Amino acid sequence: MIAKPMNRFAVCGDPRGRERPEVEMTKDEMIEWFKSAPESSRHERILWAARRIAHLTGVTEGSAYQMLLGALIEAERLPHRPIPGFSITDNDE
């Protein structure tokens, strides 16, 4: 039998040892985080939103970035949902 790794914080009762619950986030919620990012370049806004999403959901920033980018591209392709500050064809930024 392989022993489970020990959480040194949980052993001594430190609050940092508590596992964070995984929170799922919808694509619409991710897009709202992108829209609420401070005015900056598109890439910096995606990074800002990905950091917030990662912090809230417990996924890595890289995973959050990929999920957000996929959600933005999918939403931009739908004709009724243009996203301010994000365009697949806009190369001005």
N, C-alpha and C positions, 0 to 999 in steps of 0.2 A: 504494500500500500504506500502511495506517495503522500507525504504530509502536505497539507495546505500551507501556503505562505502565511506567516504571522503578521498581523497588522499591529505594529509596535505602539501606535497611538491608542488603539482600542483596548489593548491589554492594560494600560495604566489609567483608563477612564478619560483620556483626553478627547474633547469634542471633535478634534480633527479626524479621529478614527472612525467616525460615523460614515457609513457609506451614503453617498448622495443618491437619491432615487433618480432613475433615468426618466426624463420627461420627454415625451414625444412632441414634436412641433409640426404643424401643418405647413404646406408650401405657402399658403396665404400669410401665415404668421411670419415666416422667414422673409417674405417680400415686404411686409410691413416694417421689419427691422431694417431692411435695406433702405426703404423710403425715409425712415427716421434718422438715418446716419447724417452726421454733419456734412455740410456742403464741402465737397472736395472732388477729386477725380473719381471716376467710376470704380477703378481698381481699389482705391483707398476706402471708398464706401463699402465695397464688398468685403474687404478685409475687416473693417470695423464691425459690420453686421455679423460676419463669421465668428469673430471673437466673442460677441455677445451670445450668439446661438450656442457656441461650444460651451461657454460658461453655464448657460441655463440647462442644457441637455446632457452634459457630461461626455459628449463626443469630442474627438480631437478637432483642432482648428482646421486642419486639412480636410477632414471629412465634412465639417460644417461648410467650408468654402465650396467643396464640390457639390454638396446638396443645394446650397443657395444658388450657385451658378446654374445648375440644372433647372431649378425652379424659375429663375429669371428668364432663361432662354425659352422654356416652355410657355411661360406667361406672355412673353413678347411675341411669340408666334401666333397666339390667339388674337384675332382682329379686334375684339372688343375690350382688350385689357392692356393698353399701352402703359408702360411703367415710366414715370418721369425720371429722367437721369440715366436711363438704360435703354440702349438700342443695339441690336445685333449689327445693323448696317451702318451705324454712326461711328465713323472713324476719326472724328474731330478731337477726341480726348486723348 
